[in-house]
Amino acid sequence: MYVCICNAVTDRAIRDAASDGVRSFAELRQRTGCGDCCGSCEDLARDILDSAVQGRVLDLPLMSVAA
């Protein structure tokens, strides 16, 4: 699922980044561009990253609503 529409960042890309050692949203933003434009994806992206870092599975919504 696309989390950041502005920069085409998916939930899988966020989980892959966590697997590669990304531990903060600032680092995720730097590596993927997630949250660089409008910022409406930041809360969901943080949740996905935090869950991936902690080894939890996050139940994602079927559709995200952009601001």
C-alpha positions in Angstrom: 0.0 0.0 0.0 1.2 3.5 -0.8 1.8 5.4 2.4 3.4 8.5 1.0 1.7 9.4 -2.3 3.9 12.4 -2.9 7.1 10.3 -3.1 5.6 6.8 -3.9 6.8 5.2 -0.6 5.0 2.0 0.3 4.5 0.2 3.6 6.9 -2.5 2.3 9.6 0.2 1.6 9.3 1.4 5.2 9.6 -2.1 6.5 12.5 -2.8 4.3 14.2 0.4 5.6 13.6 -0.8 9.1 15.2 -4.1 8.2 18.2 -2.2 6.8 18.7 -0.4 10.2 16.5 2.7 10.0 15.3 3.5 13.5 14.0 7.1 13.3 11.5 8.9 11.2 14.1 11.5 10.3 16.3 8.7 8.9 13.4 7.2 7.1 12.6 10.6 5.6 16.2 11.0 4.5 16.4 7.6 2.9 13.0 7.4 1.2 11.6 11.0 1.0 8.6 9.8 3.0 6.9 12.9 4.6 9.0 15.4 2.7 6.1 17.1 0.9 2.6 17.5 2.4 3.3 15.5 5.5 -0.1 13.8 5.6 1.6 10.4 5.7 3.8 11.0 8.7 1.6 9.5 11.4 1.0 6.2 9.5 4.6 6.0 8.4 5.8 6.4 12.0 3.4 3.7 13.1 4.6 1.3 10.4 8.3 2.1 11.2 7.8 1.7 14.9 6.0 -1.6 14.5 8.7 -2.9 12.1 11.5 -1.9 14.5 9.7 -3.7 17.4 9.0 -6.7 15.2 5.2 -6.3 15.4 2.7 -6.6 12.6 0.6 -3.5 12.1 -3.0 -3.9 10.8 -3.0 -1.4 8.0 -6.2 0.4 6.9 -7.6 -0.7 3.5 -7.4 2.9 2.4 -5.6 6.0 3.8 -7.3 9.4 3.6 -4.9 12.2 2.7 -5.4 15.6 4.3 
